[in-house]
């Protein structure tokens, strides 16, 4: 988690990201440890869904909270819209609520190391 936020504040933040190209945000939970640590400042960049890859670290709005988890997959929802499936490093066998495209803020300028990716893959077999 990064912060509590309503939809209006989220849209304002997203507009700022679109204008400036990047934002600095502070991580408020340990769900992405050891890659992102509580209190760490992260750089968030604009992201197009078509360019996202598995394990990209995303920032998005979910239940009025700005979240930061990694992309697991992209799927088509029941209404034909694109949905992103995200997970945390802390609980990589559990998926988050499918993320609708409009609630994606951006992509974190950080990479999950290969040894952590392998651990996640093995836990999800």
C-alpha positions as CSV (number, residue, x, y, z in Angstrom):
1,X,0.0,0.0,0.0
2,X,1.1,3.6,-0.7
3,X,-1.8,5.7,0.7
4,X,-5.5,6.1,1.2
5,X,-7.1,7.9,-1.7
6,X,-10.6,8.6,-3.2
7,X,-11.3,8.4,-6.9
8,X,-11.1,12.2,-7.4
9,X,-7.7,12.5,-5.8
10,X,-6.6,9.5,-7.8
11,X,-7.6,11.2,-11.1
12,X,-5.7,14.3,-10.0
13,X,-2.6,12.2,-9.3
14,X,-3.0,10.4,-12.7
15,X,-3.3,13.8,-14.5
16,X,-0.1,15.0,-12.8
17,X,1.7,11.8,-13.9
18,X,0.5,12.3,-17.4
19,X,1.7,15.9,-17.4
20,X,5.1,15.3,-15.7
21,X,5.9,11.8,-16.9
22,X,6.8,10.5,-13.5
23,X,5.9,10.8,-9.8
24,X,7.6,10.0,-6.6
25,X,5.6,8.1,-4.0
26,X,6.4,6.6,-0.6
27,X,5.8,2.9,0.0
28,X,3.6,2.4,3.2
29,X,3.5,-1.4,3.6
30,X,5.8,-4.5,3.3
31,X,3.8,-6.4,0.6
32,X,6.6,-6.0,-1.9
33,X,9.6,-6.7,0.4
34,X,12.5,-7.3,-0.4
35,X,12.2,-5.4,-3.7
36,X,10.4,-2.4,-2.2
37,X,10.7,-1.6,1.4
38,X,8.3,0.3,3.8
39,X,9.2,4.0,3.7
40,X,11.1,3.8,0.4
41,X,10.5,6.5,-2.2
42,X,9.6,5.0,-5.6
43,X,9.5,6.5,-9.1
44,X,6.3,5.8,-10.9
45,X,6.2,6.2,-14.7
46,X,3.3,6.3,-17.2
47,X,2.4,2.8,-18.5
48,X,0.5,1.5,-21.5
49,X,-1.2,-1.8,-20.9
50,X,0.0,-3.1,-24.2
51,X,3.6,-2.7,-23.1
52,X,3.3,-4.3,-19.7
53,X,5.0,-7.6,-18.9
54,X,4.6,-10.3,-16.2
55,X,6.4,-9.1,-13.1
56,X,6.2,-5.4,-13.9
57,X,5.6,-3.6,-10.7
58,X,2.4,-1.5,-11.0
59,X,0.8,1.2,-8.9
60,X,-3.0,1.3,-9.0
61,X,-6.2,2.2,-7.1
62,X,-8.0,-0.6,-5.3
63,X,-10.7,0.0,-2.7
64,X,-9.7,3.6,-2.2
65,X,-6.1,2.6,-1.5
66,X,-3.1,3.2,-3.8
67,X,-1.5,-0.2,-4.1
68,X,1.8,-1.4,-5.5
69,X,2.0,-5.0,-6.6
70,X,3.4,-6.9,-9.6
71,X,1.6,-7.9,-12.8
72,X,0.8,-11.6,-13.0
73,X,-1.4,-11.7,-16.1
74,X,-3.8,-9.7,-18.4
75,X,-7.2,-11.1,-19.1
76,X,-10.5,-10.1,-20.6
77,X,-13.3,-9.5,-18.1
78,X,-16.9,-10.6,-18.3
79,X,-17.9,-7.3,-19.9
80,X,-15.1,-7.5,-22.5
81,X,-12.8,-5.0,-20.8
82,X,-9.1,-5.6,-20.1
83,X,-8.3,-6.6,-16.5
84,X,-4.9,-6.9,-14.9
85,X,-4.2,-9.6,-12.4
86,X,-1.8,-8.6,-9.7
87,X,-0.1,-10.2,-6.7
88,X,2.2,-9.2,-3.9
89,X,5.6,-10.7,-3.2
90,X,4.4,-11.2,0.4
91,X,1.5,-13.5,-0.7
92,X,2.3,-14.6,-4.2
93,X,-0.2,-17.4,-4.3
94,X,-3.2,-15.0,-3.8
95,X,-4.4,-12.8,-6.5
96,X,-5.8,-9.3,-6.0
97,X,-9.2,-8.2,-7.2
98,X,-8.9,-7.9,-11.0
99,X,-7.8,-4.4,-11.9
100,X,-9.7,-2.5,-14.4
101,X,-7.6,-0.5,-16.9
102,X,-8.8,2.9,-15.7
103,X,-7.5,2.3,-12.2
104,X,-3.9,1.8,-13.3
105,X,-1.7,4.7,-12.3
106,X,1.6,3.6,-13.7
107,X,4.7,1.3,-13.5
108,X,7.4,1.5,-10.9
109,X,10.9,2.1,-12.1
110,X,12.2,-1.1,-10.4
111,X,12.8,-4.7,-11.3
112,X,12.0,-7.9,-9.4
113,X,15.3,-10.0,-9.3
114,X,15.3,-13.4,-11.1
115,X,15.7,-15.4,-7.9
116,X,12.5,-13.9,-6.5
117,X,10.6,-14.5,-9.7
118,X,11.7,-18.2,-9.6
119,X,10.5,-18.5,-6.0
120,X,7.1,-17.0,-7.0
121,X,6.8,-19.3,-10.0
122,X,7.5,-22.3,-7.8
123,X,4.9,-21.3,-5.2
124,X,2.3,-21.0,-8.0
125,X,2.9,-24.5,-9.5
